[in-house]
Amino acid sequence: YQRRVHGRKKRGSAFGGSQARCLFSVVTLAKGPHLKPQLEWLEEQLAASDTPWKLVMNHNPVLSGGSTHGGRTGYGQWSRRTRRLETDLWPIMQRHNVQAYFSGDDHTLQVLHAKGTTFFVSGAGGGREKAMFHGARHIEQTLFLAHHIGGFMAHRLTPSALHTDVVNYKGEILFSHKHTRTTTG
C-alpha cells in the first residue's frame, strides 16, 4: 500500500502468507481525511489473514499514559490527535484479534494491556538526555511505565507467546512480559 500525503510517500506493509505464522502490519497512519482508506486497507489485510499472530506497528500510540499522546488516555497537548486511532483503529484490531500493537511517539517506555491486546510504547530511543523524555502517568491499562530514562524493547515471538524485555540504556532488564496467544488474542 502506498500513496502520497502532503507530497510524501505513506506506506503500509503486511508480511504474511499461506505458510506464515504471523501477520505483521507496518503502517504510518495519516491524520485527517487520509486515515479512512488506510484503515480500510488494514482491515482487509487483517480479515484476509488466517495466521495465528496478528501484530500491528504504527508511529502513534493507541493507548498511552504519556503526557503528549495516547488518545483519550493521554493528557497532553497532542492527545487529541491520536484519539481517532483509539476510536477508529482499536475496534478493527479487536474484530480481527490483533494480539499486539507497537508504537513510539511518546518518549517513554510503556507496556499496557486491554481487551486482549498488549500495547508497547517504545519512544525512549535508548537516549540518556532527560530533556528528550515526556512525562507519563499510570492509567488503568498500564502494566509497566518508565519515563525519564532511555531504553528499548526486545521482542521474541514463539508459536505460543510473545516475550518482551524492556531494557534501559545500561542494558539492564527493567520489566519482562509474556503475552500468551489464545484463539481470541
C-alpha positions in Angstrom: 0.0 0.0 0.0 1.5 3.3 -1.0 0.2 6.8 -1.6 1.3 10.4 -1.2 0.2 12.6 1.7 1.4 16.2 1.7 3.9 15.3 -1.0 5.5 12.5 1.0 5.0 8.8 0.4 3.0 7.0 3.0 3.3 3.2 3.1 1.7 0.2 4.7 3.1 -3.3 4.5 1.7 -6.6 5.5 4.0 -9.5 5.9 2.4 -13.0 5.9 1.1 -15.6 3.5 -0.3 -19.1 3.4 2.7 -20.5 5.4 3.2 -17.6 7.7 2.8 -17.9 11.4 2.4 -14.1 11.9 0.8 -11.2 10.1 2.9 -8.1 10.9 1.4 -4.9 9.5 3.5 -1.9 9.5 1.5 1.3 8.9 2.1 5.0 9.0 -1.5 6.2 9.6 -2.2 9.7 8.4 -4.4 12.0 10.3 -7.5 13.7 8.9 -9.3 12.6 5.8 -6.5 10.3 4.7 -7.0 7.9 7.6 -10.1 6.2 6.3 -8.6 4.5 3.2 -5.6 3.4 5.3 -7.9 1.8 7.9 -9.9 0.1 5.2 -6.7 -1.4 3.7 -5.5 -2.6 7.2 -8.9 -4.2 7.9 -8.7 -6.0 4.5 -5.2 -7.3 5.4 -6.3 -8.5 8.9 -9.5 -10.1 7.6 -7.7 -12.0 4.9 -5.1 -13.4 7.3 -5.5 -16.8 9.0 -2.2 -16.5 10.8 -2.1 -17.3 14.5 -0.4 -14.0 15.3 -1.6 -10.6 14.2 0.7 -7.7 15.1 0.4 -4.0 14.1 3.0 -1.3 14.2 2.4 2.4 13.8 4.2 5.6 14.9 1.4 6.9 17.1 0.1 5.0 20.2 -3.5 4.0 20.6 -3.1 3.8 24.4 -0.6 5.7 26.4 -0.2 7.3 29.8 2.2 9.8 28.1 2.0 13.5 28.5 1.8 14.2 24.8 -0.1 11.4 23.0 -2.4 8.5 23.6 -6.0 9.4 22.6 -8.4 10.0 25.5 -6.0 8.2 27.8 -3.2 10.8 27.2 -3.3 14.2 28.9 -1.0 16.4 26.9 -1.1 18.8 24.0 -1.2 16.2 21.2 -3.5 13.6 22.8 -6.5 14.8 20.7 -4.6 14.0 17.5 -4.5 10.3 18.3 -8.0 9.9 19.6 -9.1 8.7 16.2 -6.8 5.8 16.5 -8.5 4.8 19.7 -12.0 5.2 18.3 -11.4 4.0 14.7 -8.3 1.7 14.7 -8.8 -0.2 18.0 -12.2 -1.6 17.1 -10.7 -3.0 13.9 -7.9 -4.6 15.9 -10.5 -6.1 18.3 -12.6 -7.5 15.4 -9.6 -9.3 14.0 -7.9 -10.4 17.2 -4.8 -8.4 17.0 -2.6 -9.5 19.9 0.0 -6.7 19.9 0.4 -3.1 18.8 3.8 -1.5 18.7 4.3 2.3 18.7 6.6 5.1 19.7 5.9 8.8 19.6 5.6 9.2 23.3 9.2 9.4 24.6 8.6 6.8 27.3 8.7 3.0 27.8 5.2 1.6 28.4 3.6 -1.8 28.3 -0.2 -1.7 28.5 -2.9 -4.3 28.1 -6.6 -4.0 27.3 -9.3 -6.3 25.8 -6.9 -9.0 24.6 -4.3 -6.7 23.1 -0.9 -5.7 24.5 0.3 -2.2 23.6 4.0 -1.5 23.5 5.1 2.2 23.5 8.9 2.4 23.0 9.8 6.0 22.2 12.7 6.5 24.6 15.2 5.7 21.8 17.9 4.5 24.1 18.9 8.1 24.9 20.1 9.4 28.3 19.2 13.1 28.0 16.4 14.0 30.3 15.3 16.9 28.1 14.1 14.4 25.4 11.7 12.5 27.6 8.0 13.1 28.0 6.2 12.9 31.3 3.8 10.0 31.9 1.4 8.5 34.4 -0.1 5.2 35.1 -3.5 4.6 33.6 -5.9 1.8 34.1 -4.3 -0.3 31.3 -0.7 0.2 32.5 1.4 -2.9 33.2 4.8 -1.1 33.2 5.8 2.5 32.8 9.2 4.2 32.7 9.9 7.8 31.8 12.9 10.0 32.2 15.1 7.0 31.3 16.3 5.8 27.9 15.9 2.3 26.7 14.3 -0.1 24.2 12.2 -3.2 24.0 13.4 -6.6 22.8 10.6 -9.0 21.5 10.7 -12.7 20.8 7.8 -14.4 19.1 7.2 -18.2 19.5 4.2 -20.2 18.3 2.5 -19.8 21.7 3.8 -16.5 23.2 5.2 -13.0 22.6 8.1 -12.4 25.1 9.2 -8.8 25.7 12.0 -7.4 27.8 12.1 -3.7 28.5 15.8 -2.7 28.7 17.3 0.5 29.9 20.3 2.3 28.2 22.7 0.5 30.5 21.4 -2.9 29.2 19.5 -3.8 32.4 16.2 -5.5 32.1 13.6 -3.3 33.8 10.5 -5.4 33.1 9.6 -8.7 31.3 6.2 -9.5 29.9 4.7 -12.6 28.3 1.6 -12.4 26.1 0.3 -15.9 25.6 -1.6 -16.4 22.4 -5.1 -17.7 22.6 -7.6 -18.3 19.8 -9.1 -14.9 20.5 -5.9 -12.9 21.1 
